[in-house]
Amino acid sequence: MTVIVLFGGRSDERHVSVASAQNVVRTLGTPLAWFWAPSGAVYDVNREELLAHSNPFMNDFQPSRPAIWPDLEMALDTLPVEDPVVLLALHGGEGEDGTVQRLMEARGIPFTGSGSSASAAAFDKGRAKEIVNGRVRVAESRVVQDVRNIDATIAEMLQRHEKLVLKPLAGGSSRGLFFVERGSAIPAIDNIPYIVEQFIAGRELTVGVVEGGDGPFPLPVIEIETDPGARFDYEGKYLGKGTREICPAKIPDAMRDEAQSMSLAAHLALGCEGYSRSDLIASSDGVYFLELNTLPGLTTSSLVPQQLHEAGISFRDFLEEQIAIARENVFTRR
């Protein structure tokens, strides 16, 4: 068996992907590392060069060696190893929306994380909420496909809610996140589609779910605390500006249990495999589901690795279990 860590991609989350790959490669020791460049080309990267790359959350990774394949499809069609398993360290875009997963399913290549159908459903925040609604509590939301309709949608929802959250329908790492209150200016948005969602005031929680020998189970809850005026956006998540991550969350047992059961229910409803992470809000009237990530960050500072540590699960054991699951699932994904 040869493990190939695939990272990079063309999404705006490729910096996080590089940091995830560094942590995965460092932990596993000797896997192959393939960098999928924004141009689409695929590079076979030297392990030491990847690990030496500094400040990955801000600096672009640029391999010193030339690309081996002009695109990912050719790389997968001409795999130079026998018995490969692709460990996906991709985040956002084609790496998480089911596109890459479909390429590998069509070729019978085992890969970590959820299959193409679950990945596509979870990546579309509107569709994901439709699927989990009835199993978990969700906030009111509207999907806006045409930029000409967003002002009217916001105005209509502000009649019922004092504050709204605007975020890209398909995306992550809090890129393009906006908050709009009654009487405030509406931000200029051109990268439609967007989801306009009721703002729920409360405690920000997140829960990972991982597959084990007896099926999926929830990890300890993390609470995200933000300073006044700060928010849990890209800088808050990865640059530590104005936010703190409390693991385990110092919350009542009933709130913890609801958050964990809700995350497990969302994982199952969406048909996820391997692992996932759900983001939640604990309000005065209960816990609300916000979204689910099928390939959450695996950096040294990411949320799921923190939860694994708190649960007493080593990161290496987690990765090896994901590789084993990928090899088992390859037969059902064809």
Secondary structure, 3 states (H helix, E strand, C coil): CEEEEEEECCCCCHHHHHHHHHHHHHHHCCCEEEEECCCCCEEEECHHHHHHCCCCCCCCCCCCCCCCECCHHHHHHCCCCCCEEEEECCCCHHHCCCHHHHHHHHHCCCECCCCHHHHHHHHCHHHHHHHHECCECECCEEEECCHHHHHHHHHHHHCCCCEEEEEECCCCCCCCCEEEECCCCCCCCCCCCEEEEECCCCEEEEEEEEEECCEEEECCCEEEEECCCCCCCHHHHHCCCCEEEECCCCCCHHHHHHHHHHHHHHHHHCCCCCEEEEEEEEECCEEEEEEEECCCCCCCCCHHHHHHHHCCCCHHHHHHHHHHHHHHHCCCCC
